[in-house]
Amino acid sequence: MKRLLTIVSLLMLMSFSAKADDIKIAELNWQSGSMIANIDAYILKHGYGHNVEIVPGGIDATIQSMMATGEPNIFGEAWTSLLGDGAKDYINRGLLILVRDEVVVGAGEGFYIPDYIALEYGFTTIEQVLERPDLFPHPEDPSKGGIVICPEGWSCLKHNNNLFRAFDMEAKGWKTIDPGSGTGLNSAWEGAVAKEQPFVGYYWEPTSFVGKLGLIKLDADVGYAGDDNWTNCISLSVEECENPQPSAWPTSATGTIITPSIQLNKGVVDYLSKRSIDGKIVTAMLVWFDDNQATAEEAAIEFLKQYPLLWSKWVTPDVAEKLTTELTKDLLD
């Protein structure tokens, strides 16, 4: 019986070892999430010797698959504030592991203005902008200032509507502008910037759009008013948010989530727990991504070529040497 148990244990260990070399990485359906997935794939393949597979998907589909099947193994850029209660419960119980809580530093959403407006008027906060509705005339009522908000159906519309109330924008001479859709939102920004017109409205980063148009995120003099105000009022419908308090937008948490099987691989976990990229670098890479009509894999390799001083801090010296050798081959090819 002891001999049989030993043989079974060895077979299980051999089976696990074979599977441990195969890692499935979620490739999210937005540019930065796709690029980061391919950065991870390149490093884990060429630096750590793993077989990697890229698995496309969105936030909900990826996290549901991880909970149900244990795959994919790595969710590289998870906007943790958008996860449902089920996923958070899995993390709290250790069935999924959050190994990094800030992958993209400075990621977030909020109200933006073009850089030429910020430069001309010195605006840095939403309060300063709200004092000058005359500079941002509403297209249907020029006597009012116009601020472009999220399209109908987007979760951020609740934030926009409640912050409009919290900052008492109507009394200060402002009206909202509904862009109609995501395409309409982009078109409104592009049209205004092309003519160098004053414009204020919602957007998010990191995106190539923010980098290309030179958009500047507005701070708030009042600062962040706390999680209770944001979660239990600003994030709810107008009917459910009776007394919204003015607030800066919270910094969005972009974490990395793994399945427990990956936790057994210390080298991979050490790498994932160290990797963090400034949002400005991500934005610059996304602009390169668009300008060169590149694939996510090409953008990942370009990032690794441009920022060796950054990524070499995420890995051990011998892994860094392997990656440098491989990148040199790619360059010669």
N, C-alpha and C positions, 0 to 999 in steps of 0.2 A: 504493500500500500504506500509506504514512504517513497519507494522508487517510482511508483506510478505518479504520485503527487509531484515529485521532483521533475519528472519528464513533462507533465502537464504545465507546470510553472515555467519551465524553460521554453516550451512551445508558445505559451502566452507572451512571454517576454520577447521572444523573437518576432512574434506577430506584431506586438506593440512597436518594437524598434523599427520594423519595416514601415508601419503606418506613420510613425513619428517623423519620418523623413518627408512625408507628403503633407504639404500645408496648402489649404485653400484660403485664398484671400478675397475678401469682398471688394469689388470695384463699384463704387457708388456712382449714381447717375447724375453727378455734377462734376465740373472740371477738376476742382482741387481734390475731391475724394477719389477720382479716377487716377490722377497723377500720383497721389500719395500711395495708393494701392500698388502702382507699378514701381515706385521707389522701393517699397517693402519687398516686392517680388524680386527685383534685381539684387538687392542686398542679401536676401535670404538664400537666393539661388547661387550667386557667385561668391558671396562672402562666407556663407555657412554651409553650403553644399546640399541644400534641401531641394526636393522636387516641389515646385510651386504651381498652383493652378489659380487663375483669375476667374472669379465668379461674379458676373454682373448682377446688380440689384439695387433697389431703393432702400430707404431706412427701414420701413415696416417689413418688407419681404425678407430682408437680411436678418433682422433681429428675430423674427418669427422662425426662420429656418435654423438659426443658431440654438434657439430654445427647444425646438422640436427634434432636430437631428444631430446637433453638435457641429454642424457645418454651415457656412464656412468657419474657419478657425480664427480668423483675424478680421475685425471690423475696424479699419484704420482711422477713419475720420468720422466718428459717431457724434452727432450733435446731441449730446446727452439730455439737453433740456427738452428735446422733442420725443424722447422715448416714453412709451406708455407705462402704466403702473405695473404691468406684467413683467416687462424687461427690468424695471427697477427692482422688483421683488426678486428676480433671478440673481441680480447683482448683489443685493443685500444678503441673500442666502448662500452666496458663493458658487452658484451654478453657472454663472458667467463672471468673468473677472475684469474689472476696470484697471488696466495696468498703467494707463497714462491719462491724466485729466486735462491736459492742455497741449494738444498736438499743434494746432495753429494758434499762435499767440496773437490776440487782438481781433479774432474773428467776431463778427457780430452784425447787428442791424441797427438802423436808426434813421434820423433825418440828416440829409446831406445838402450841400450847396456846391456849385462849381468853384474851382480854385481861383478863377479870375474875380469872382464876387468876394471871396474871402480876402483876397489880396487888396482889392480896391476899398473895401469898407472895414476891414479888420474884424469881421465877424468870426467868432469861435464858438459861440453858444446859441442855443435855440432862443433864449431870452432876448439876446441882442437882435436876432432876426425878427422876432415878434414885435419889436418896437418900430419896425419899418415896413408895415404892410404896403405902403405906397410904392416900394421898390419891386414888389412881386404882384402886379395886378392880376386879379382873377379874370380869365378870358371871357366869362359871361357877365361879370360885374366888376369893372375896373375900379370902382370905389372901394373894393375890398381886396385884401391880400389873398393869394391863392396858394395852398399847400397841397401837393400831390400825395395821396395816400395809397395804401395797398388796394389791389383790385378785389372785387367781391369774391368771396369764396376762399381767400387766403386767410390763414390763422392770424397773421399780423394785422389784419383789418381791425380786430378788437383792440389791439394795442394802440393803433393810430387813432381810433375814435375816442377811446378813453383818455389818451394823452391830450387830444384836442380839447376835451372838457377840463382835464386837470389843469392845463395851462391857461384856461379861460380864453381861448383863442378867439371865439366868436365876439366876446366883448372887446377884444383888442383889435377888431376889424378884419378878421380872417374868415375864409370859407374853404372847405375842402374841395379838392378836385379828384374825381374818380377817373382813373385812367382806363377802366373797362377790362383790362387784361394785362398779363405780363408783357405781352408784345406792345400794348399801348403804353405801359409804364416806360419801357425802353425807348419807344419812339418819342415820347414827351421829353425825356432827358436828352436824347440825341438831337432833336430839333432845336431845343433851347441852347444847348452848348454850341452847336454849329453856327448859330447866330450871335453867340456870346450874350445871351439874354439872362437877366436875373431869374433864378429858379431855385425852389426849395421843395424837397420831398423825400419820400422814403426810398431806401435801398439797403443793400447788405454787402458784406465782404468776408472773405476774399473772393473777388470776381475780376475777370479781365475788364469788365465794363467800367468798374470804379477806376482802374488804372488807366485805361484808354481815355476816358473823359476827364480825368483829373478831379474826381469828386472828393470833397472834404467832409468828414463826419463831424456833426455839431455836438459838442459837449452840452452839459446843463449846469448852470450855476448852482442849482439846488442839490446836485449830486444824485446818487442813487437812493431812492426813498425806502429801500428794504424789500425783502422777499415777500413779506405779508401783503404789502400794497400791490406788488407786481403780480404775485400768484393768485391772490384772492380778490383782486379787483381789476387791475389793468388787463389781465389776461382773460377776463370773463366778458360776457356780452354787456352792452350798455345797461340793459335792464337789471343785470346782476351786480353791477358796480355802482353803488349809490354815491360813494364819496371818494373818487379817484384823487390821489395826491400827485402833484407834479414830480417828475422823476427823470433821471438819465436812464437810457436803456442799459440793461445789464449786459456784461460781457458774456457772450455765448461760450459755453463749455464744449470743446471739441475733444472728446476722449478717444482712447483706443480700448476696445473690448475684445477679449479672447475667450476661447473655450478652455475648460480645465485641463484638457490633454496637452495643450501648448504650455501650460504653466510648469510642466515637468521638464521642459527644455530651458534650462537656465540661461543659455546664451541668447536665445531668441527673446526671452522675457526681458533680459537686461537691455538688449537693443531697443525693444519697443518702449520700455519705460524711460529711456533717455531721449528719444527722438522728439524734437520740438522745433517748429519753424516759425519765424516771425511772419506775421500776416503780410507785411510789405514785400517780403521775398516771394511769398506765394503769389501775390498779385502780379509782381513783375514776371514771374514764370508763366502765369496764365495769359498775360499779354503776349509773351513770346509764343506760347501755345497757339493763340489765335493768328498772330501775324504770320507764322510759318505754316499754318494749316497742318499742324503736327498731330500725330497720334499721342495718346496718353503715355505710351511706352517711350516714344521719342522725347517727350517733355521730361519724363523721369530721368532719362539718361543725360539730357542737357542740364538738368538740375545738378546731378551728381558731378558733371564736368565743371560746372560753374562754382559750386560751393563745397569743395573738398574740406576746407577748414571747418565747416559746419558739421557735415555728416561724419567726419573722422572722429568727432567727439562722442558719437553714438555707439561706436564699435571698438573692439580691442585692436591693438596695433597690427596683429597678424591678419585680422579680417580686413582692416584698412589697406594693408599691402596687397591682399588678393584682389580687392575691388579696384585699386589703382591699376594693377596689372591688366585686369579685364577691360577697364575703361580705356586704357592705352591701346589695346587691341582694337576696340571699337573705333577709336579715333583713326588708327592706321587703315582700317577697312573702309 
